[in-house]
Amino acid sequence: MARPVREVSLTLAALAERSGAALDGDGSVAISDVGTLERAGPGAIAFLANPKYAAQLAATRASAVILSPADAPRTTLPKLVSPHPYLTYARVARLLHPEAAPDAGVHATAIVDASAQLGAGVSIGAHATVGKDAVIGEGVRVGPGCAIGNAVRIGARSRLDARVVVYDRSELGEDALVLAGAVIGAEGFGHAEDGDRWLRVPQLGKVVIGDRVEIGANTTIDRGAIDDTV
């Protein structure tokens, strides 16, 4: 499940320092939100990354803007100047809307097998299950209703949102993000014709996901019939 975010307010000078952008103008301006050039209001910062929106710059009600060095002369508003305005916007948005991480620990309704290994700072949500010999790395967040199979490996700081299913022996790397309802390691579709019927073929591989991978909501990644799905 997506985590609620906390809204904070920072000065433009603080945003410049923490985002790596150059400050141009009044650094004391307080910024608490992000928005588009067209819809941002006072207290918000907008950005110009696509030239087709340049005409909106003159009429924006934003308190500050993010733009490239080439576009900086277009406005007298306080600004953050960056060769990569969209990247700077992403950094600023994360600073102003940080995720509220859940408390570490195992929820009272979760079931964790005694043989499972949980790293420091792990959070296991309500009604989640963790199977035999699973290894959950440091700082991993397992959302409510997740089912983690036997001998699963999940790397440090990865996050599984609500109702994610990870089948036996599957491996996820570090800093992975798996959104709600995804299924990793399910049996693939394999059948052999046997006269007038079909014989199910065992799916013997597993799923191996690398570091810093994002898997969208309700995605399914099946294990391999013989070799691993990597």
N, C-alpha and C positions, 0 to 999 in steps of 0.2 A: 504494500500500500504506500502511495506517495506520502512523504513526510510533510507535515505543516512547516511553513517557513516563518522565520521571525523577520519583521521589518525593522530596519535600523536607519538612523540618520547619520550621515557623515558630511564633513565639509568637502568642498571641491578639492581643496589642497590635500586632504587625507586620501581622497580617491585617486588623485594624481600620483601620490607617492606609492600607494599600494597596488595600483594597476600598471605602473611603469610608464604612464603617459606624461607629456609635458603640460604644465599648467600655463594657461594664458588668460589673464583677467583676475577678477576678485576671487581669491581662494577661500574666503570666509563664507561663501554661499552654501547654505545647508541643502543637502540633497537626500531625499528619502525614497525615491522611486525612479523607475526608468519608463520610457514611453517612446512612441513614434513622434516624429516632427509634427505631424498633423494633430495628434491627440494629447500629447504631453501637456501638463499644466504646471503651475508654480510648484516648486519643490521637487520637480522631476528633471531628469537629464535625458535628452534625446540624442540620436546619432544619425550621421549621414555617411552611409557606406556605398550607396548606389546613386550614381549621378542623376538618374531619372527623378529622384526626389529632391533635387537641389532647390527647385522653385519653392518648396515648402519651408525652406529655412528662414525666409524673410518674415513669415507670418507665425512662426512657432511661438507658443506661450511657455515653452520650457524655460526653466531657470538657467540651464546650461546645456551645452551640446558637446558631442564627441565627433571630431572630424579629422581629416587628413591635413598635412601641412599645406597642400595645394588649395584646399577649401577653407582654410582658416580665415583668410581675408574677407570671406563672404559675409561674416557676421561680427557684430561687436559684443555679442553675448559672452559671458565667461565660458571658457571651453577647455576641454582636454584634447590635446593634439597628439595624434598617433599615426604612424604609417599604416596601421591596421585597425581602422575604427571599429569594425565589427568584433574583433578579438577584444579590444578594450571594452566595448559594450558588454561582452560576455563576462569579463572579469568584474566590471562594475556591478552588473546585475547580481552576481554571486556574493559580492561584498554587502550589497544592500538587502539581499534576501537569503541569508544563510539558512541551511536546513537545520531543523531542530532534531538532533540525533536522539534516538531512544536511549533510555538508561540501560547500562550493561546488566546482564543477568538473564536468568531463565524464568519465563513467566510461569506462574503456578499451574496453569493448565497445559503447558507444554510437556512432551514426553521425550526424554533424552536417554538413550541406552547407556548403561553404566560403562560400556567399553569405549564410548565416543570420547574424543579428545577436543576440548574447547580451549581456544587460546584466550589470552587476556583481553578483557573488554568486549567479549562477544555478547550479543543481544539475541535472544531467542524469543520470538513473539508468541502470543496466545494461540493455543491449540496446534502449534507446530510439532513435528516429530523428527527426531534425528536417530538414524539407525545404527546398527552395530559397527564398530571400528571406523566410524566416520571421523574425519579430522577437519575441524573448523578453525581456520586461522585467526590470528589476532585482529580484533576490531570488526569482525564480520557481523553483519546485521541480517538476521533471518526473520522475515516478516510473519504475520499471523497466518496460520493455516498452511504453512509450507510443509512439504514432506521430503525429507532428506534421507536417501536410501543408505543401504549398508556399504561400507568402505568408500564412501564419497569423500573427495578432497576438495575443500574450498579455500582458496588463498586469502591472505590477509586483506582486510578492509573491503572485501567484496560486499555487495548489498543485494539481497533477494527480497523483492516486495511480496505482497500477499499472495498466497495460494500457488507459489512456484513449486513444481515437482522436479526433483533431481533423482533419477533412478540409480540403482546400485552401480558402484565403481566409476561413476562419472567424475570428471575432474574439472574444476574451474580455477583459473589463475587468480592473481592478485588484482584488486581494484576493479573487479567485474561488476557490472550493473545488470541485473535481471529483473525486468518489470513484471507486473502482476500476471499470473495465469500461465506463464511460460512452462513448458515441459521439456526437460533435457534428459536424453538417454532412453527414451521409450523404444520399444521394439519396432524395428522397421517392417515394411511389408514384403515378406518373402514366402513364396509358396511354390512347391513343385507338383506337377501333374502326376497323379498316381492312379492310372486307370480312369475310373469315373468319379474320382474325388481329388481333392487337393490336400497335400501334406504341408503343414507349416514347417518352415525351415528355421531352426534356431538362429537367433541373431547374436553372434558371439563377441562382437566388438564392444567398444564403449565409446563415450563421447569425451573428448578432451578440448576444453576451451582455454585459450591463452590469457595473458594479462591484459587488463584495460579494455575488455570487450563489453559492448553494450548489446543486450538482447531485448527486443521489444516485447510489449504485452502480448500474451497468447501465442507467442512463437513456439513451434515445436522443432526440436533437433533430435532426430532418431540416431540410435547407435548403429554401427556398421554390422553388416551380415557376417563378415569375417574380420576385416581390418577395422581399426578405430575410425570414427568420424572425428576429424580434427579441424 
